[in-house]
């Protein structure tokens, strides 16, 4: 079996930047795309904060360009998903449903998936008024009324942030008390643009027929009363789940399941590196993911330079 220099698991901004850099270093990286090929940007419409695109670029278009650029410099990208990884000895073994690969170094760029409410209308309207990222999409709702769903610190932070743009923010939480820290709750309660709606669940987001958000249908948990609130946008802020199931018991994970990295992109195992949202629950931006993908590739190249059997191909 031909042992690879670098295998990258994941194909969002982190994975594809790692592929670009390791390709340019003549390491002939193999990228295994994963189930959510292209990452969270595939669910985004206009990306206005990617440097160098002053008029913005559509999320899927950006990922298509990044993919083509990585391939131009020798990355091999396959459409498949990894079912198991064995990092117990070198070379590491990576298995997909129909093939097995070995590699001297491994870059984990499996990302995190935003938790969703589970409504069909939510998926249909994602990127058309429904968002999971206030810093990405808040700007599009200048002067409009919007809703934020969630009760933790991130929901409070997003609600506060969105008042910079929106005329009104309705914060909806299914319980009567919040998980968020007291300081975040105090900020929200002190903000005149935020209305808090507790003990409420979202039943439906309207209007899939129009292809844009026109309102939400909410139900009071206690009384069962249903009402419709007109909003132009819905921000779902109920957390993210890092895609780290493959690495449990192998890589050091924090309490929330994110890969712990130190000194750049290094994990607790020599030769295994992590980048992007799989190890970052603070910034979660395409640009920071790409930056950490660069770090992972450079760290992997440096690691491989110290291995006697490593050969540039």
C-alpha positions as CSV (number, residue, x, y, z in Angstrom):
1,X,0.0,0.0,0.0
2,X,1.3,3.4,-1.0
3,X,1.7,5.4,2.2
4,X,0.7,9.1,1.8
5,X,2.6,12.0,3.2
6,X,-0.5,13.9,4.3
7,X,-4.2,13.0,4.5
8,X,-6.6,15.8,5.2
9,X,-10.1,14.9,6.5
10,X,-12.6,17.6,5.7
11,X,-13.0,20.1,2.8
12,X,-14.1,23.4,4.3
13,X,-11.8,26.5,4.3
14,X,-9.5,24.8,6.9
15,X,-9.1,21.5,5.0
16,X,-8.7,23.1,1.6
17,X,-6.2,25.7,2.8
18,X,-4.2,22.9,4.4
19,X,-4.4,21.1,1.0
20,X,-3.2,24.2,-0.9
21,X,-0.2,24.7,1.4
22,X,0.8,21.0,1.6
23,X,0.3,20.7,-2.2
24,X,2.7,23.7,-2.8
25,X,5.2,21.9,-0.5
26,X,5.1,18.9,-2.9
27,X,3.5,16.6,-0.3
28,X,0.8,15.4,-2.7
29,X,-2.0,15.6,-0.1
30,X,-5.1,13.5,-0.2
31,X,-8.3,15.3,0.8
32,X,-11.3,13.2,1.9
33,X,-14.2,15.5,1.5
34,X,-16.6,14.2,4.2
35,X,-20.4,14.2,4.3
36,X,-20.6,18.0,4.3
37,X,-18.3,18.7,1.4
38,X,-17.2,22.3,1.4
39,X,-18.2,22.8,5.0
40,X,-20.6,25.3,6.5
41,X,-20.0,27.9,3.7
42,X,-22.0,25.7,1.4
43,X,-25.1,26.7,3.5
44,X,-24.2,30.4,3.2
45,X,-25.2,32.8,0.4
46,X,-23.2,36.0,0.2
47,X,-19.8,36.1,2.1
48,X,-18.9,39.8,2.5
49,X,-16.1,39.4,4.9
50,X,-13.6,37.3,2.9
51,X,-10.6,39.6,2.3
52,X,-10.0,40.5,-1.3
53,X,-13.6,40.2,-2.5
54,X,-14.9,43.7,-2.0
55,X,-18.3,42.9,-3.5
56,X,-18.6,39.6,-1.6
57,X,-18.6,36.1,-3.0
58,X,-21.2,33.4,-2.7
59,X,-20.2,30.7,-0.2
60,X,-20.4,27.8,-2.6
61,X,-18.5,29.8,-5.3
62,X,-15.7,30.5,-2.7
63,X,-15.4,26.8,-1.9
64,X,-15.4,25.8,-5.6
65,X,-12.4,28.3,-6.2
66,X,-10.6,27.0,-3.1
67,X,-11.0,23.4,-4.2
68,X,-9.8,24.1,-7.7
69,X,-6.8,26.0,-6.3
70,X,-5.8,23.1,-4.1
71,X,-6.1,20.7,-7.0
72,X,-3.9,23.0,-9.2
73,X,-1.1,22.5,-6.7
74,X,-1.3,18.7,-6.6
75,X,-4.0,17.9,-4.0
76,X,-6.1,14.9,-4.7
77,X,-9.6,15.3,-3.6
78,X,-12.0,12.4,-3.3
79,X,-15.7,12.4,-2.6
80,X,-16.1,10.0,0.3
81,X,-16.3,10.1,4.1
82,X,-14.1,8.5,6.7
83,X,-15.6,5.7,8.8
84,X,-12.6,5.0,11.0
85,X,-9.2,6.3,11.9
86,X,-6.4,4.5,13.7
87,X,-3.8,6.8,15.2
88,X,-2.3,4.3,17.6
89,X,0.8,3.7,15.5
90,X,2.5,5.3,12.5
91,X,1.7,5.2,9.6
92,X,-1.9,6.1,10.6
93,X,-4.7,4.1,9.0
94,X,-7.7,6.0,7.5
95,X,-10.7,4.0,6.2
96,X,-13.6,5.1,4.1
97,X,-16.6,2.9,3.3
98,X,-14.7,1.3,0.3
99,X,-11.0,1.9,0.7
100,X,-8.1,2.0,3.2
101,X,-5.3,4.5,3.2
102,X,-2.1,4.9,5.3
103,X,-0.4,8.2,6.0
104,X,2.7,9.6,7.8
105,X,0.7,12.7,8.9
106,X,-2.9,13.5,9.4
107,X,-4.7,16.8,9.4
108,X,-8.1,16.8,11.0
109,X,-10.4,19.5,9.5
110,X,-13.8,17.8,10.1
111,X,-15.4,21.1,11.3
112,X,-18.4,21.5,13.5
113,X,-22.0,21.3,12.6
114,X,-24.4,24.0,13.8
115,X,-27.2,22.5,15.9
116,X,-30.6,23.2,14.2
117,X,-34.2,23.2,15.4
118,X,-35.1,20.4,13.1
119,X,-37.8,22.1,11.1
120,X,-38.2,21.4,7.4
121,X,-38.7,25.1,6.7
122,X,-35.4,25.9,8.5
123,X,-33.4,23.8,6.0
124,X,-35.3,25.2,3.0
125,X,-34.7,28.9,4.1
126,X,-31.1,28.4,5.3
127,X,-29.2,31.3,3.7
128,X,-32.5,33.0,2.7
129,X,-33.3,34.6,6.0
130,X,-32.3,31.7,8.3
131,X,-28.7,31.8,9.6
132,X,-26.5,30.2,12.2
133,X,-23.9,33.0,12.2
134,X,-24.7,36.6,13.3
135,X,-21.2,38.0,12.4
136,X,-21.6,36.5,8.9
137,X,-25.1,37.6,8.1
138,X,-26.2,40.4,10.6
139,X,-25.4,43.1,8.1
140,X,-28.1,41.9,5.7
141,X,-30.8,42.8,8.2
142,X,-30.3,46.5,8.6
143,X,-33.5,48.2,9.9
144,X,-35.4,44.9,10.0
145,X,-37.0,42.9,12.8
146,X,-35.4,39.5,13.5
147,X,-35.5,36.6,15.9
148,X,-32.7,34.8,17.8
149,X,-33.4,31.3,19.1
150,X,-31.4,30.0,22.1
151,X,-30.6,30.6,25.7
152,X,-26.9,30.3,26.2
153,X,-24.1,32.8,26.0
154,X,-23.8,32.6,22.2
155,X,-27.5,33.3,21.8
156,X,-27.2,36.4,24.1
157,X,-24.1,37.5,22.3
158,X,-25.7,37.2,18.9
159,X,-28.9,39.0,20.1
160,X,-26.8,41.9,21.4
161,X,-24.6,42.0,18.3
162,X,-27.6,42.0,15.9
163,X,-29.1,45.1,17.5
164,X,-26.3,47.0,15.7
165,X,-28.3,46.3,12.5
166,X,-31.8,45.2,13.3
167,X,-34.6,47.5,14.4
168,X,-35.8,44.9,16.9
169,X,-34.5,41.5,18.1
170,X,-36.9,38.9,19.7
171,X,-34.9,36.4,21.7
172,X,-36.8,33.1,22.0
173,X,-36.0,30.4,24.6
174,X,-37.9,27.3,25.3
175,X,-37.4,27.5,29.1
176,X,-38.1,30.2,31.6
177,X,-34.5,30.5,32.7
178,X,-31.3,30.9,30.7
179,X,-28.1,28.9,30.7
180,X,-26.2,32.1,29.8
181,X,-23.9,33.8,32.3
182,X,-25.5,36.6,34.4
183,X,-23.4,39.3,32.8
184,X,-24.6,38.3,29.3
185,X,-28.2,38.1,30.6
186,X,-27.9,41.6,32.1
187,X,-26.6,43.0,28.9
188,X,-29.6,41.6,27.0
189,X,-32.1,42.8,29.5
190,X,-30.6,46.3,29.4
191,X,-30.8,46.5,25.6
192,X,-34.0,48.4,24.6
193,X,-34.0,46.8,21.1
194,X,-34.3,43.2,22.5
195,X,-37.6,41.6,23.5
196,X,-37.3,38.3,25.5
197,X,-39.8,35.6,24.9
198,X,-39.3,32.6,27.3
199,X,-41.2,29.3,27.6
200,X,-41.7,29.4,23.8
201,X,-40.8,27.1,21.0
202,X,-40.7,27.7,17.3
203,X,-43.1,25.5,15.4
204,X,-42.5,26.9,11.9
205,X,-40.5,29.5,9.9
206,X,-42.5,31.2,7.2
207,X,-42.6,31.5,4.2
208,X,-41.0,28.7,2.1
209,X,-43.5,29.5,-0.7
210,X,-41.9,32.9,-1.1
211,X,-38.4,31.6,-0.6
212,X,-37.7,34.2,2.2
213,X,-38.4,34.6,5.9
214,X,-41.6,36.5,6.6
215,X,-42.3,35.4,10.2
216,X,-42.2,32.6,12.8
217,X,-45.0,30.6,14.4
218,X,-44.3,30.2,18.2
219,X,-46.1,28.2,20.9
220,X,-46.2,29.0,24.6
221,X,-45.0,25.9,26.3
222,X,-47.2,26.5,29.4
223,X,-50.5,27.5,27.8
224,X,-50.2,26.0,24.4
225,X,-51.1,29.3,22.8
226,X,-49.8,29.7,19.2
227,X,-49.0,33.1,17.6
228,X,-47.2,34.4,14.6
229,X,-44.4,37.0,14.9
230,X,-43.4,38.9,11.7
231,X,-39.6,38.8,11.3
232,X,-37.3,39.1,8.3
233,X,-34.6,36.8,9.7
234,X,-34.1,33.9,12.1
235,X,-30.8,33.3,13.8
236,X,-30.5,29.8,15.3
237,X,-28.0,30.0,18.2
238,X,-28.4,26.7,20.0
239,X,-24.7,25.7,19.8
240,X,-22.4,23.7,17.6
241,X,-21.4,20.0,17.7
242,X,-17.7,19.4,16.7
243,X,-17.3,16.4,14.3
244,X,-14.9,14.5,16.5
245,X,-16.6,11.1,17.0
246,X,-13.9,9.4,14.9
247,X,-11.2,10.6,17.4
248,X,-12.7,9.9,20.8
249,X,-10.2,7.9,22.9
250,X,-7.3,8.9,20.5
251,X,-7.0,12.6,20.4
252,X,-7.3,14.9,23.5
253,X,-10.8,16.6,23.4
254,X,-12.1,19.3,25.7
255,X,-15.3,19.1,27.7
256,X,-17.4,20.2,24.7
257,X,-15.7,17.6,22.4
258,X,-13.4,19.9,20.5
259,X,-9.9,18.8,19.6
260,X,-7.3,20.4,21.9
261,X,-4.4,22.0,20.0
262,X,-1.3,23.6,21.3
263,X,1.7,25.4,19.8
264,X,0.0,25.9,16.5
265,X,-2.1,23.1,15.1
266,X,-0.4,20.2,17.1
267,X,-2.6,17.7,18.9
268,X,-1.5,15.4,21.7
269,X,-0.3,12.9,19.1
270,X,2.8,13.6,17.0
271,X,2.0,13.7,13.4
272,X,-1.7,14.5,13.9
273,X,-2.8,18.1,13.5
274,X,-6.2,19.9,13.7
275,X,-7.5,23.1,12.2
276,X,-10.7,25.0,11.7
277,X,-14.0,24.7,13.7
278,X,-13.1,21.2,14.9
279,X,-10.7,22.9,17.4
280,X,-12.0,26.5,17.5
281,X,-15.2,27.3,19.3
282,X,-14.4,31.0,19.8
283,X,-14.0,32.6,16.4
284,X,-15.6,30.2,14.0
285,X,-15.0,32.3,10.9
286,X,-14.0,31.1,7.4
287,X,-10.9,33.3,7.5
288,X,-9.7,31.9,10.9
289,X,-10.4,28.4,9.7
290,X,-8.3,29.0,6.6
291,X,-5.5,30.6,8.7
292,X,-5.4,27.5,11.0
293,X,-5.4,25.3,7.9
294,X,-2.2,27.0,6.8
295,X,-0.7,26.5,10.3
296,X,-1.6,22.7,10.2
297,X,0.0,22.3,6.8
298,X,3.2,24.0,7.8
299,X,3.3,22.1,11.1
300,X,2.8,18.8,9.1
301,X,5.6,19.7,6.7
302,X,7.9,20.5,9.5
303,X,7.0,17.2,11.2
304,X,7.6,15.2,8.0
305,X,11.0,16.9,7.5
306,X,12.1,15.1,10.7
307,X,11.0,11.6,9.6
308,X,13.8,9.6,7.8
309,X,11.4,7.7,5.6
310,X,9.6,10.8,4.4
311,X,10.2,11.5,0.7
312,X,8.9,14.5,-1.2
313,X,7.1,13.1,-4.2
